[in-house]
Amino acid sequence: MTYMDKFWKALFTLKADVQVSGSGEILTEEDFNNLDWVVGVAEDGQTAITSKTNPHSEITWTLLKAEMDKL
């Protein structure tokens, strides 16, 4: 299993329906803090509204890394 496979598996273990995007590998807390978290949908019903601020208290870098380490 690749590092990014572990990242996504751990992320979806912490919150199955989370919607997030980013580019490249997420190797550090700094990378994690630069993800784009989907926080809503625009009035057109198709465009995601994103934020660099993680709105999910159950997903932190520490918890995510711990889940990845289990894999």
Secondary structure, DSSP 8 states (H G I E B T S, - for coil): --HHHHHHHHHHHH-TT--EE-SS---SHHHHTT-EEEEEE-TTSSSEEEESS---TT--HHHHHHHHHH-
